[in-house]
Amino acid sequence: LDKIYEGQKEVDGDEYNVENIDGKPGAFRAFLDVGLARTTTGAKVFGAMKGAADGGLDIPHSTKRFPGYDSEAQEFSAETHRHHIFGGHVADYMKQLEEEDGEALKRQFSQYIK
């Protein structure tokens, strides 16, 4: 199945759904089950699900829980989602801390800044 359903080849943050190919076995289908945990938009579990879906698993989902979805305008920004996938929001926070308080930056990110 990994040769038939390769998944998304380029990470662009846009919605990707696996479609079955006629005459071939169906894509492996999985369902996201978070149990009793409350979920919020942009939670890590949705990032893991996005990675699995982009990898070629057939996971029914919508973009409403991904970063970049604007509930007021009811539209999804793939560019904002891509920014989050690559950690751009963390880099922005680091730059903000660096400008405001260098000591807070060192405390918060000491394990990552060498």
KAQUIZI-V563460 format. One record per backbone hydrogen bond with DSSP energy under -1.0 kcal/mol. CO is the residue of the C=O (numbers start at 1). NH is the residue of the N-H. E is the energy in kcal/mol with one decimal. If there is no record, write none. Layout:
co:CO nh:NH e:E
co:CO nh:NH e:E
This chain:
co:1 nh:5 e:-2.9
co:21 nh:24 e:-1.8
co:28 nh:58 e:-3.1
co:34 nh:37 e:-1.5
co:40 nh:43 e:-2.0
co:43 nh:46 e:-1.2
co:43 nh:47 e:-1.0
co:44 nh:48 e:-2.2
co:45 nh:49 e:-1.9
co:46 nh:50 e:-2.3
co:47 nh:51 e:-2.1
co:48 nh:52 e:-2.1
co:49 nh:53 e:-2.6
co:50 nh:54 e:-2.7
co:51 nh:55 e:-1.3
co:52 nh:57 e:-2.0
co:53 nh:56 e:-1.3
co:54 nh:8 e:-2.9
co:57 nh:59 e:-1.1
co:58 nh:30 e:-2.0
co:63 nh:66 e:-1.5
co:65 nh:42 e:-2.6
co:66 nh:69 e:-1.5
co:68 nh:77 e:-2.2
co:70 nh:74 e:-1.5
co:70 nh:75 e:-1.3
co:75 nh:70 e:-3.1
co:77 nh:81 e:-1.9
co:78 nh:82 e:-2.6
co:79 nh:83 e:-2.1
co:80 nh:84 e:-1.7
co:81 nh:85 e:-2.3
co:82 nh:86 e:-2.0
co:83 nh:88 e:-3.1
co:84 nh:87 e:-1.5
co:87 nh:91 e:-2.0
co:88 nh:92 e:-2.3
co:89 nh:93 e:-1.7
co:90 nh:94 e:-2.5
co:91 nh:95 e:-2.3
co:92 nh:96 e:-2.1
co:93 nh:97 e:-2.5
co:94 nh:98 e:-2.5
co:95 nh:99 e:-1.9
co:96 nh:100 e:-2.1
co:97 nh:101 e:-3.3
co:101 nh:105 e:-1.6
co:102 nh:106 e:-2.0
co:103 nh:107 e:-2.4
co:104 nh:108 e:-2.6
co:105 nh:109 e:-2.6
co:109 nh:112 e:-1.2
co:109 nh:113 e:-1.9
